[in-house]
Amino acid sequence: MTMKIKSQMGGIIAAIEPESFAAEAGLQIGDEIIEVNGHPVEDVIDVQFYAADEWIEMKIRRGGMILTCVGGRDYNQTLGLEFEHPTFDIDIRRCNNLCPFCFVLQMPNRMRRALYVKDDDYRYSFLHGHFVTLTNLSEHDWQRIGDQFLSPLYVSVHATDLRIRRSCLRNPTAPDIMEQLRWLAAHDIDVHTQMVITPGLNDGPYLGQSIRDLATLWPHVQSICVVPVGLTKHHKYDRRPLNQAEMRVIFDEVTGVQQQYLQKFGARFVYLTDEWYLQLDEPVPPKSHYDGFSLEENGQGMVRNFLDDWKLVKRELKAKHQEGRRLRTRYKSATLVTGTLFGPTLTKAAKEFTRLSGLPVEVMPIVNEWLGATIRVAGLLMGADVIAQLQPRELGDVIVLPRIMFDHPQGIALDDVSPLQIARALDRPVALADAMGDVLDALTGRTRLLIKPTDEFIPLEVMKAGGWSIEKYL
């Protein structure tokens, strides 16, 4: 028994919440949990599932010794555990497909290691909302999904026609996605799906067929997110982005069927990401349009969140203006950085901001030279491009960068350039922002996400704001 336990991998505790079960049971940071209520655990999902009882027995490895911690868990008491890695058996499940539009396969050489990792792990789909293809699951994986009710999952479908889907994945043995989704529906597992639309591959009649097929599995298939393909200048598979005319056809098709599904299901069911509205200069829908689904990480509804925040900021600025109160600020002007896609929207807001506040706020859309001008979103901007394109310009007292540029546990951009390096290169303080409220906080000095050229290190608050990143687990 001891030898079996010694060969068994477990989860190493990184943090313990005060007054939680873990704290009261005497667990310590560095302990390795290997069994919960008699069940070996291979990831944080197992720990949460088997520790859902009122009485919990955990076997742990501490300093080479096997110990048992036993205790009762009060109603509503948290388990209180954070692990070094969410998965204990391997770091992350890799993808076995070669999609021609895969962003990992479009990366230039000599970038950081994690940018070349093709994540396709169903556990991260459940835990973090990652989209996966379901092409690499074992019988054990399927059993766990059903037994532990891992719902919802997020699935990249791309096409329901088996031949077309295999072409999308460049995987001639990919299983039938409709059969897999029917299995999930039969086990009451809900699914959010996405389709990355590539011209000449899965558009035209295949898009309509896919939408209709997925609709047969409502309500277990809860949504379809339609995404235009993004291709860098390093793309190798002879594909191209959608042109304006093709985008218009797809936009009209999707918005047309939304009303049908709204009447039939009470939800629009199929949704377009923000890029469609921005590139076609269409009004961004209200928040109610998204039927309560939170899919901002997939680029759906982020612009609406920005516009709603801007309404609140405008109300605050108008009130001060009407009352004759001056806005007390630390900085008298600002330069706002974004990608070329969001540039026109941010410029319009910045002009209104200047009119209402009297503070010069200028927008600088940055061309993504590293990945290519076709990559227009702010989250994929490179620090080196920001520095190169801002250095020759007259700049405001503070530079406001998109926080999403630095979604990394060390607070660095995709090219490993930090906001501190940008601040030093431009000799200006740098603030990170998601919305115009953050811009106001930067000007007034209320933001905690501020980096000065004289700082020795990136402030801890900036790194905490870095969000989830695969680098934490590699």
C-alpha positions as CSV (number, residue, x, y, z in Angstrom):
1,M,0.0,0.0,0.0
2,T,2.8,2.4,0.9
3,M,4.6,1.7,-2.4
4,K,1.5,2.2,-4.4
5,I,0.9,5.6,-2.7
6,K,4.5,6.7,-3.3
7,S,4.2,6.1,-7.0
8,Q,0.9,8.0,-7.1
9,M,0.9,11.6,-8.2
10,G,-1.0,14.2,-6.3
11,G,-1.7,17.9,-6.1
12,I,0.7,20.2,-4.3
13,I,-1.0,22.9,-2.2
14,A,0.0,26.4,-3.1
15,A,-2.3,28.4,-0.8
16,I,-4.9,27.8,2.0
17,E,-7.8,30.0,2.7
18,P,-8.2,31.0,6.4
19,E,-11.1,29.4,8.3
20,S,-11.6,26.9,5.5
21,F,-11.8,23.2,5.9
22,A,-8.2,22.9,4.8
23,A,-7.0,25.3,7.5
24,E,-9.0,23.6,10.2
25,A,-7.8,20.2,9.2
26,G,-4.2,21.2,9.6
27,L,-3.2,21.0,5.9
28,Q,-0.1,23.0,5.0
29,I,1.3,24.7,2.0
30,G,3.6,22.2,0.2
31,D,1.5,19.2,1.2
32,E,0.7,16.9,-1.7
33,I,-2.9,15.5,-1.7
34,I,-3.0,12.0,-3.2
35,E,-6.4,10.7,-2.1
36,V,-9.8,12.1,-1.0
37,N,-12.3,9.9,0.7
38,G,-10.5,6.8,-0.6
39,H,-10.3,8.0,-4.2
40,P,-7.0,8.8,-6.0
41,V,-7.1,12.3,-7.4
42,E,-5.6,13.4,-10.7
43,D,-6.7,17.1,-10.7
44,V,-8.5,19.8,-8.8
45,I,-11.8,18.5,-10.3
46,D,-11.4,15.2,-8.5
47,V,-10.6,17.0,-5.2
48,Q,-13.7,19.1,-5.4
49,F,-15.9,16.2,-6.5
50,Y,-14.8,13.7,-3.8
51,A,-14.6,16.3,-1.1
52,A,-18.2,17.4,-1.5
53,D,-19.3,15.3,1.5
54,E,-19.7,16.5,5.0
55,W,-17.0,14.2,6.3
56,I,-13.6,14.3,4.5
57,E,-10.6,12.0,4.8
58,M,-7.5,13.1,2.9
59,K,-4.2,11.2,2.4
60,I,-1.3,13.6,1.9
61,R,2.4,13.3,1.3
62,R,4.4,15.6,3.6
63,G,8.2,15.4,3.8
64,G,8.3,11.9,2.4
65,M,5.7,10.6,5.0
66,I,2.1,9.6,4.2
67,L,-0.4,11.3,6.6
68,T,-4.2,11.2,7.0
69,C,-6.2,14.3,7.7
70,V,-9.8,13.8,8.8
71,G,-12.5,16.3,9.6
72,G,-16.1,17.5,9.2
73,R,-17.0,20.2,6.8
74,D,-19.6,22.7,7.9
75,Y,-22.4,23.7,5.6
76,N,-21.2,26.4,3.2
77,Q,-17.6,26.1,4.4
78,T,-15.1,26.4,1.6
79,L,-12.6,23.7,1.0
80,G,-10.0,26.5,0.8
81,L,-7.3,24.9,-1.4
82,E,-5.3,26.4,-4.3
83,F,-2.9,24.1,-6.1
84,E,0.3,24.7,-7.9
85,H,-1.2,23.0,-10.9
86,P,-4.9,22.3,-11.6
87,T,-3.9,19.0,-13.1
88,F,-1.7,16.6,-11.2
89,D,-1.1,13.8,-13.8
90,I,0.3,15.9,-16.7
91,D,0.8,19.6,-17.2
92,I,-1.9,20.1,-19.9
93,R,-3.5,17.9,-22.6
94,R,-2.1,18.8,-26.0
95,C,-4.2,19.1,-29.2
96,N,-3.8,16.3,-31.9
97,N,-5.2,18.5,-34.7
98,L,-3.5,20.7,-37.3
99,C,-6.2,23.3,-38.0
100,P,-5.0,25.6,-40.8
101,F,-6.2,28.6,-38.8
102,C,-4.6,27.5,-35.5
103,F,-3.0,30.5,-34.0
104,V,-0.2,28.4,-32.4
105,L,0.9,27.3,-35.9
106,Q,1.0,30.9,-37.0
107,M,3.5,32.1,-34.4
108,P,6.9,33.5,-35.5
109,N,10.1,31.8,-34.2
110,R,11.8,32.5,-31.0
111,M,8.9,33.6,-28.9
112,R,8.1,32.3,-25.4
113,R,7.5,28.5,-25.0
114,A,3.9,28.7,-24.0
115,L,2.9,30.3,-27.3
116,Y,3.7,27.1,-29.1
117,V,1.6,24.9,-26.8
118,K,-1.7,23.7,-28.4
119,D,-4.0,23.4,-25.4
120,D,-6.9,21.0,-25.9
121,D,-7.7,19.8,-22.4
122,Y,-11.3,19.2,-21.5
123,R,-10.5,19.9,-17.8
124,Y,-9.4,23.4,-18.6
125,S,-12.6,23.8,-20.7
126,F,-14.6,23.0,-17.6
127,L,-12.4,25.0,-15.2
128,H,-11.6,28.1,-17.3
129,G,-13.9,28.1,-20.3
130,H,-11.3,27.1,-22.9
131,F,-12.6,25.9,-26.2
132,V,-11.6,22.3,-27.0
133,T,-12.3,19.9,-29.9
134,L,-13.1,16.7,-28.0
135,T,-10.8,14.7,-30.4
136,N,-8.3,13.4,-27.8
137,L,-10.6,12.0,-25.1
138,S,-10.2,8.5,-23.7
139,E,-13.0,6.3,-22.4
140,H,-11.8,7.3,-18.9
141,D,-12.3,11.0,-19.8
142,W,-15.8,10.5,-21.1
143,Q,-16.7,8.5,-18.0
144,R,-15.4,11.3,-15.8
145,I,-17.4,14.0,-17.7
146,G,-20.6,12.0,-17.2
147,D,-20.0,10.8,-13.6
148,Q,-18.7,14.1,-12.3
149,F,-21.2,16.2,-14.4
150,L,-18.5,18.5,-15.9
151,S,-20.9,21.1,-17.2
152,P,-20.8,23.4,-19.1
153,L,-18.0,22.5,-21.6
154,Y,-16.8,24.8,-24.4
155,V,-16.4,23.1,-27.7
156,S,-14.9,24.2,-31.0
157,V,-17.2,22.7,-33.7
158,H,-16.3,24.7,-36.8
159,A,-18.6,22.4,-38.9
160,T,-21.0,19.6,-38.1
161,D,-20.5,17.9,-41.5
162,L,-17.9,15.2,-40.7
163,R,-15.9,15.6,-43.9
164,I,-15.7,19.4,-43.6
165,R,-14.9,19.3,-39.9
166,R,-12.0,16.9,-40.6
167,S,-10.8,19.4,-43.1
168,C,-11.1,22.2,-40.6
169,L,-9.1,20.2,-38.1
170,R,-6.8,18.7,-40.7
171,N,-7.4,15.4,-38.8
172,P,-8.7,12.5,-41.0
173,T,-9.7,10.5,-37.9
174,A,-11.6,13.2,-36.0
175,P,-14.8,11.7,-34.5
176,D,-18.3,12.8,-35.5
177,I,-18.9,15.9,-33.3
178,M,-22.7,15.5,-33.5
179,E,-22.5,12.0,-32.0
180,Q,-20.3,13.4,-29.2
181,L,-22.6,16.3,-28.6
182,R,-25.6,13.9,-28.5
183,W,-23.8,11.9,-25.9
184,L,-23.2,15.0,-23.8
185,A,-26.8,16.0,-24.1
186,A,-28.0,12.5,-23.0
187,H,-25.9,13.0,-19.9
188,D,-27.3,16.5,-19.2
189,I,-24.0,18.2,-20.0
190,D,-24.5,21.7,-21.4
191,V,-22.2,23.0,-24.1
192,H,-21.2,26.4,-25.6
193,T,-19.9,26.0,-29.1
194,Q,-17.8,28.1,-31.5
195,M,-17.2,28.1,-35.2
196,V,-14.2,29.9,-36.7
197,I,-15.3,30.8,-40.2
198,T,-12.7,30.4,-42.9
199,P,-13.6,31.4,-46.5
200,G,-13.8,28.4,-48.8
201,L,-13.7,26.0,-46.0
202,N,-16.7,26.1,-43.6
203,D,-18.7,29.1,-44.8
204,G,-21.5,29.1,-47.4
205,P,-24.0,26.3,-47.0
206,Y,-21.9,24.6,-44.3
207,L,-22.4,27.4,-41.9
208,G,-26.2,27.2,-42.2
209,Q,-26.2,23.4,-41.9
210,S,-24.0,23.6,-38.8
211,I,-26.3,26.1,-37.1
212,R,-29.4,24.0,-37.9
213,D,-27.7,20.7,-36.7
214,L,-26.6,22.3,-33.4
215,A,-30.1,23.7,-32.9
216,T,-31.5,20.2,-32.8
217,L,-29.6,19.8,-29.5
218,W,-31.0,22.8,-27.7
219,P,-31.1,23.5,-24.8
220,H,-28.0,21.3,-24.1
221,V,-26.1,23.2,-26.8
222,Q,-26.8,26.6,-25.4
223,S,-24.9,28.8,-27.8
224,I,-23.0,29.1,-31.0
225,C,-20.3,31.8,-31.2
226,V,-19.4,32.7,-34.8
227,V,-15.8,34.0,-35.1
228,P,-14.1,35.3,-38.2
229,V,-10.8,33.6,-38.9
230,G,-7.6,35.5,-37.8
231,L,-4.5,34.9,-39.8
232,T,-1.0,36.3,-39.1
233,K,1.6,37.1,-41.7
234,H,3.4,33.9,-40.7
235,H,0.4,31.8,-41.8
236,K,1.6,28.8,-43.9
237,Y,-1.6,27.0,-45.1
238,D,-2.8,29.2,-48.1
239,R,-5.9,30.5,-46.3
240,R,-7.1,34.1,-46.3
241,P,-9.3,36.3,-44.1
242,L,-12.9,37.0,-44.9
243,N,-13.4,40.0,-47.1
244,Q,-16.1,42.7,-46.4
245,A,-18.6,41.2,-48.8
246,E,-18.2,37.7,-47.3
247,M,-18.5,39.1,-43.8
248,R,-21.7,41.0,-44.8
249,V,-23.3,37.8,-46.1
250,I,-22.5,35.9,-42.9
251,F,-23.6,38.8,-40.7
252,D,-27.0,39.0,-42.5
253,E,-27.4,35.2,-42.3
254,V,-26.7,35.0,-38.6
255,T,-28.7,38.1,-37.6
256,G,-31.6,36.7,-39.7
257,V,-31.8,33.3,-37.9
258,Q,-31.3,34.9,-34.5
259,Q,-34.9,36.2,-34.5
260,Q,-36.2,32.7,-35.5
261,Y,-34.4,31.1,-32.6
262,L,-35.5,33.9,-30.2
263,Q,-39.1,33.1,-31.0
264,K,-38.5,29.4,-30.8
265,F,-36.1,29.0,-27.9
266,G,-36.4,32.4,-26.0
267,A,-32.8,33.0,-26.8
268,R,-30.9,34.0,-30.0
269,F,-28.8,30.9,-29.8
270,V,-26.2,32.0,-32.4
271,Y,-24.1,35.1,-31.8
272,L,-21.5,37.1,-33.6
273,T,-18.2,38.2,-32.0
274,D,-17.5,41.9,-31.7
275,E,-15.3,41.9,-34.8
276,W,-18.2,41.5,-37.2
277,Y,-19.9,44.7,-35.8
278,L,-16.6,46.7,-35.8
279,Q,-15.4,45.7,-39.2
280,L,-18.8,46.2,-40.8
281,D,-19.5,49.4,-38.9
282,E,-22.7,48.0,-37.5
283,P,-24.2,49.2,-34.2
284,V,-23.0,47.0,-31.3
285,P,-26.1,45.2,-29.7
286,P,-27.3,46.0,-26.2
287,K,-26.3,43.6,-23.3
288,S,-29.7,41.9,-23.4
289,H,-28.8,40.7,-27.0
290,Y,-26.4,38.1,-25.5
291,D,-29.2,36.5,-23.4
292,G,-27.2,36.4,-20.2
293,F,-24.2,34.4,-21.6
294,S,-20.8,35.5,-20.5
295,L,-18.5,34.8,-23.4
296,E,-16.4,37.9,-23.3
297,E,-13.2,35.8,-23.3
298,N,-14.1,34.7,-26.8
299,G,-14.5,38.3,-28.0
300,Q,-18.3,38.4,-27.6
301,G,-19.8,41.4,-25.8
302,M,-16.5,43.1,-24.7
303,V,-17.3,46.2,-26.8
304,R,-20.8,46.4,-25.3
305,N,-19.2,46.3,-21.8
306,F,-16.9,49.2,-22.8
307,L,-19.8,51.3,-24.1
308,D,-22.0,50.7,-21.0
309,D,-19.1,51.7,-18.8
310,W,-18.6,54.8,-20.9
311,K,-22.2,55.8,-20.4
312,L,-21.6,55.8,-16.6
313,V,-18.4,57.8,-17.0
314,K,-20.1,60.4,-19.3
315,R,-22.8,60.8,-16.7
316,E,-20.2,61.5,-14.0
317,L,-18.3,64.0,-16.2
318,K,-21.5,65.8,-17.3
319,A,-22.6,66.2,-13.7
320,K,-19.3,67.8,-12.7
321,H,-19.5,70.0,-15.8
322,Q,-23.0,71.2,-15.1
323,E,-22.2,71.9,-11.5
324,G,-19.1,73.9,-12.5
325,R,-16.8,71.6,-10.6
326,R,-13.3,71.1,-12.0
327,L,-12.0,67.6,-12.4
328,R,-9.0,67.2,-10.1
329,T,-6.3,65.3,-11.9
330,R,-2.7,64.1,-11.4
331,Y,-2.1,64.2,-15.1
332,K,-3.3,66.9,-17.6
333,S,-3.3,64.8,-20.7
334,A,-3.2,61.1,-21.9
335,T,-2.3,59.0,-24.8
336,L,-4.6,55.9,-25.2
337,V,-3.2,52.9,-27.0
338,T,-5.3,50.2,-28.7
339,G,-5.4,48.0,-31.7
340,T,-6.5,49.2,-35.1
341,L,-9.8,47.3,-34.9
342,F,-11.0,49.2,-31.8
343,G,-9.3,52.4,-32.7
344,P,-12.4,54.2,-34.2
345,T,-14.6,53.3,-31.3
346,L,-12.1,54.4,-28.7
347,T,-11.3,57.6,-30.7
348,K,-15.0,58.6,-30.6
349,A,-15.2,58.1,-26.8
350,A,-11.9,60.0,-26.3
351,K,-13.1,63.0,-28.2
352,E,-16.3,63.1,-26.0
353,F,-14.1,62.6,-22.9
354,T,-12.0,65.6,-23.9
355,R,-15.0,67.8,-24.6
356,L,-16.6,67.0,-21.2
357,S,-13.4,67.1,-19.1
358,G,-11.3,69.6,-20.9
359,L,-8.4,67.2,-20.8
360,P,-6.6,66.4,-24.0
361,V,-6.9,62.6,-24.6
362,E,-5.5,61.2,-27.9
363,V,-5.9,57.7,-29.2
364,M,-3.0,55.9,-30.9
365,P,-4.0,52.7,-32.8
366,I,-0.9,50.5,-33.0
367,V,-0.3,48.4,-36.2
368,N,0.8,44.9,-35.3
369,E,4.0,44.7,-37.2
370,W,5.2,41.5,-35.4
371,L,2.2,39.4,-36.4
372,G,1.0,41.4,-39.4
373,A,-1.5,44.2,-40.0
374,T,-4.4,41.7,-40.3
375,I,-4.1,41.1,-36.6
376,R,-6.0,44.1,-35.3
377,V,-7.1,43.3,-31.7
378,A,-5.6,45.0,-28.7
379,G,-4.9,41.7,-26.8
380,L,-2.3,40.6,-29.3
381,L,-0.3,43.9,-29.4
382,M,3.4,43.6,-28.9
383,G,5.3,45.9,-26.5
384,A,8.0,46.5,-29.1
385,D,5.5,47.8,-31.6
386,V,4.0,50.1,-29.0
387,I,7.5,51.6,-28.2
388,A,8.5,51.9,-31.9
389,Q,5.3,53.6,-32.9
390,L,5.0,56.0,-29.9
391,Q,8.6,57.1,-29.6
392,P,8.4,59.6,-32.6
393,R,5.1,61.1,-31.4
394,E,4.1,63.9,-29.0
395,L,2.7,62.0,-26.0
396,G,0.4,62.8,-23.1
397,D,1.5,63.0,-19.5
398,V,0.4,59.4,-19.0
399,I,0.3,56.5,-21.5
400,V,-2.8,54.2,-21.1
401,L,-2.3,50.7,-22.4
402,P,-4.9,47.9,-22.8
403,R,-4.7,45.7,-19.7
404,I,-5.4,42.7,-21.8
405,M,-2.0,43.1,-23.5
406,F,-0.4,41.9,-20.3
407,D,-2.6,38.8,-19.4
408,H,0.3,36.9,-18.1
409,P,1.2,36.0,-14.5
410,Q,4.4,38.2,-14.8
411,G,2.5,41.1,-16.4
412,I,4.3,41.0,-19.7
413,A,3.1,41.2,-23.4
414,L,3.4,38.4,-25.9
415,D,6.9,39.5,-26.9
416,D,8.0,39.5,-23.2
417,V,8.1,43.3,-23.0
418,S,6.7,44.6,-19.7
419,P,4.8,47.8,-19.1
420,L,7.8,49.0,-17.0
421,Q,10.0,48.7,-20.1
422,I,7.5,50.7,-22.1
423,A,7.4,53.3,-19.4
424,R,11.2,53.6,-19.3
425,A,11.5,53.7,-23.1
426,L,8.8,56.4,-23.5
427,D,9.8,58.2,-20.2
428,R,6.2,58.4,-19.2
429,P,4.1,56.7,-16.5
430,V,2.0,53.9,-17.9
431,A,-1.4,52.9,-16.7
432,L,-3.4,49.7,-17.7
433,A,-7.1,50.0,-18.5
434,D,-10.1,48.0,-19.7
435,A,-12.5,50.9,-20.0
436,M,-13.0,54.6,-19.9
437,G,-13.6,54.5,-16.2
438,D,-10.0,53.2,-15.9
439,V,-8.8,56.1,-18.1
440,L,-10.5,58.5,-15.7
441,D,-8.9,56.7,-12.7
442,A,-5.5,57.0,-14.4
443,L,-5.8,60.8,-15.0
444,T,-7.0,61.4,-11.4
445,G,-4.4,59.1,-9.8
446,R,-6.9,56.6,-8.5
447,T,-5.7,53.6,-10.5
448,R,-3.5,51.0,-8.8
449,L,-2.4,49.7,-12.2
450,L,0.2,52.4,-12.7
451,I,3.9,51.9,-13.6
452,K,6.4,54.7,-13.4
453,P,9.7,54.9,-15.3
454,T,11.5,55.1,-11.9
455,D,9.9,51.9,-10.6
456,E,12.4,49.2,-9.9
457,F,9.9,46.4,-10.4
458,I,6.5,45.8,-12.0
459,P,4.0,46.5,-9.2
460,L,2.4,43.5,-7.6
461,E,-1.1,44.8,-8.4
462,V,-0.2,44.7,-12.2
463,M,0.9,41.1,-12.0
464,K,-2.2,40.1,-10.0
465,A,-4.3,41.7,-12.8
466,G,-2.5,39.6,-15.3
467,G,-5.3,37.0,-15.2
468,W,-5.0,33.3,-16.2
469,S,-2.2,32.2,-18.4
470,I,-1.0,28.8,-19.5
471,E,2.5,29.7,-18.3
472,K,1.3,29.2,-14.7
473,Y,1.0,25.5,-15.4
474,L,4.1,24.7,-17.6
